[in-house]
Amino acid sequence: MASRPFTREEVSAFLAQADAILAAPPARPWIERHPGRGRLVLRFALPLAMVQTEDCGRRRAQAWQLTRARSAVLATMASQMCDQLRGPDGRIATQLRSCPNGRGVLPVWPAPLTGRPQVRCVRFSAVAPDHSSGWQKTALDCLLQPRTHAGRRTAALGVLADDRPSLLEVRDWWEAAPRGQGGALLEVWSGEEAP
């Protein structure tokens, strides 16, 4: 279910490809793009195998498979978050919190974004997914606060306070990409700042 994450070079190449596709007119007349609101905070690039649709595997997966897949997405996003926060000297200037992750310690964003942030989720693939396929759900959950429920700890990056519509604007859509060069782009924007 989980795949190999993009390497740093593949992340750079995918983000450049995504920017080029988004800079051009939409490939299909029915594609509706949503501009980012506020300032761009973080960007994540994930291979398509890490953002599977409900009908392609998540619905039929066992609990341990879902946990393994979520852990792979979380580790990939944590690595990319740290890469974005590194200064020219290679050190992370932002003071991050931490969260036990079962096998180690996961970096956590200093404090959840205030106001009503926006997350743009763009799937680049040769075939458009169904509207209700839920391909972005796992990655969105990884952006939330770490939680403990019924004695079980759920690790997360702590960028967002919650994913309720009153606290978060989520915009997702599909863009055409050549077969074999797909992926998913998640962008976290500051959105509506708290007064």
C-alpha positions as a printed Julia matrix, in Angstrom:
195×3 Matrix{Float64}:
   0.0    0.0     0.0
   2.74   2.51    0.89
   5.42   3.23   -1.65
   8.91   4.58   -1.62
   8.82   8.31   -0.82
  10.21  10.83   -3.27
  13.92  11.58   -2.88
  14.96  15.23   -2.41
  15.76  15.45   -6.12
  12.4   13.91   -7.04
  10.6   16.36   -4.71
  12.32  19.29   -6.45
  11.53  17.9    -9.9
   7.9   17.19   -8.99
   7.38  20.66   -7.47
   8.86  22.27  -10.6
   6.54  20.15  -12.78
   3.54  21.02  -10.57
   4.36  24.75  -10.73
   4.64  24.56  -14.53
   1.28  22.76  -14.84
  -0.41  25.24  -12.49
   1.09  28.21  -14.37
  -0.41  26.98  -17.67
  -4.14  27.08  -18.46
  -6.08  24.05  -17.12
  -5.83  20.94  -19.33
  -9.6   20.37  -19.14
 -12.34  23.03  -19.21
 -14.01  21.68  -16.05
 -10.91  21.98  -13.83
 -11.51  24.68  -11.23
  -8.36  26.0    -9.55
  -8.3   27.71   -6.18
  -5.69  30.37   -5.38
  -3.84  30.18   -2.08
  -5.01  32.6     0.61
  -2.59  34.36    2.92
   1.06  33.38    2.86
   2.45  29.99    1.87
   3.63  28.15    4.99
   4.59  24.63    3.82
   4.54  22.46    0.67
   4.57  18.68    0.5
   5.06  16.33   -2.48
   3.83  12.75   -2.2
   3.88   9.88   -4.71
   0.47   8.7    -5.91
   0.84   5.37   -4.09
   0.87   7.28   -0.78
  -2.4    9.08   -1.56
  -4.57   6.21   -2.73
  -8.28   6.67   -3.3
 -10.85   4.85   -1.17
 -11.79   2.54   -4.03
  -8.16   1.66   -4.83
  -7.21   0.05   -1.58
  -7.87   1.95    1.63
 -11.41   0.57    1.95
 -10.21  -3.04    1.66
  -7.03  -2.66    3.73
  -6.46  -4.23    7.12
  -5.92  -1.95   10.14
  -2.2   -2.76   10.31
  -1.82  -1.89    6.62
  -3.53   1.48    7.15
  -1.27   2.19   10.14
   1.83   1.33    8.13
   0.7    3.49    5.2
  -0.09   6.44    7.5
   3.32   6.1     9.2
   5.04   6.24    5.79
   3.11   9.38    4.8
   3.83  10.99    8.19
   7.57  10.23    8.01
   7.75  11.61    4.47
   5.93  14.81    5.42
   8.05  15.26    8.58
  11.23  14.96    6.53
   9.99  17.46    3.95
   8.87  19.87    6.7
  12.35  19.82    8.23
  13.95  20.3     4.78
  11.84  23.44    4.25
  12.87  24.87    7.62
  16.63  24.39    7.11
  18.69  27.53    6.71
  21.68  27.95    4.38
  23.93  26.48    7.08
  21.84  23.27    7.16
  20.44  23.93   10.63
  16.75  24.23   11.47
  16.25  27.76   12.78
  12.64  27.25   13.95
  12.24  25.73   17.41
  10.14  22.6    16.85
   8.26  20.58   19.43
   8.48  16.78   19.45
   6.14  13.83   19.76
   6.93  10.16   20.45
   6.26   8.17   17.3
   6.57   4.58   18.45
  10.04   4.12   16.96
  11.51   7.5    17.76
  10.67  11.15   18.08
   8.77  13.05   15.41
   9.29  16.79   14.83
   6.14  18.82   15.51
   5.35  22.36   14.32
   5.91  24.99   17.07
   2.19  25.88   17.41
  -0.89  25.25   15.26
  -1.72  27.97   12.76
  -4.3   30.41   14.05
  -7.37  31.73   12.27
  -8.74  29.62    9.42
  -5.79  28.27    7.41
  -6.19  26.88    3.92
  -4.83  23.6     2.57
  -4.65  23.15   -1.19
  -4.53  19.49   -2.24
  -3.77  18.93   -5.92
  -3.59  15.45   -7.42
  -1.52  15.19  -10.61
  -2.28  11.99  -12.52
  -3.2   10.65  -15.94
  -6.73   9.74  -14.78
  -9.04  11.95  -12.72
 -10.26  10.42   -9.43
 -13.9   10.48   -8.31
 -14.94  13.59   -6.37
 -15.55  11.63   -3.16
 -12.52   9.36   -3.39
 -10.88  10.77   -0.23
  -7.32  10.52   -1.59
  -6.1   13.48    0.53
  -7.5   12.27    3.9
  -4.38  10.55    5.29
  -2.08  13.46    4.41
  -4.51  15.98    5.94
  -4.72  13.93    9.14
  -0.91  14.01    9.37
  -1.05  17.83    9.55
  -3.25  17.84   12.69
  -2.22  17.96   16.35
  -0.79  14.8    17.96
  -3.54  13.17   20.03
  -4.07  10.45   22.61
  -7.35   8.54   22.4
  -8.24   5.51   24.49
  -4.62   5.19   25.6
  -3.27   5.13   22.03
  -1.09   7.94   20.81
  -1.58   9.26   17.28
   1.48  11.1    16.04
   1.05  14.1    13.74
   2.93  17.23   12.63
   0.85  19.72   14.65
   0.54  22.34   11.88
  -3.27  22.56   12.07
  -5.48  22.75   15.15
  -8.37  20.78   13.64
  -9.88  19.86   10.3
 -13.42  21.08   11.01
 -14.71  23.37    8.24
 -15.04  26.25   10.72
 -11.29  26.03   11.44
  -9.86  24.91    8.08
 -10.53  25.58    4.41
  -9.64  22.57    2.24
  -9.53  22.94   -1.55
  -8.76  19.87   -3.61
  -8.76  19.23   -7.32
  -7.18  17.17  -10.07
  -4.67  18.23  -12.74
  -3.6   16.2   -15.75
  -0.05  14.83  -15.67
   1.79  12.4   -17.95
   1.41   8.75  -16.99
   4.15   7.71  -14.57
   4.93  11.32  -13.54
   2.08  11.87  -11.11
   2.01  12.82   -7.48
   0.15  14.93   -4.98
   0.91  18.48   -3.91
  -0.27  19.7    -0.52
   0.19  23.37    0.31
  -0.56  24.87    3.71
  -1.48  28.58    3.55
  -2.04  30.94    6.48
  -5.55  31.71    5.16
  -7.72  33.99    7.27
  -5.59  35.18   10.16
  -7.14  35.35   13.63
  -8.0   38.9    14.72
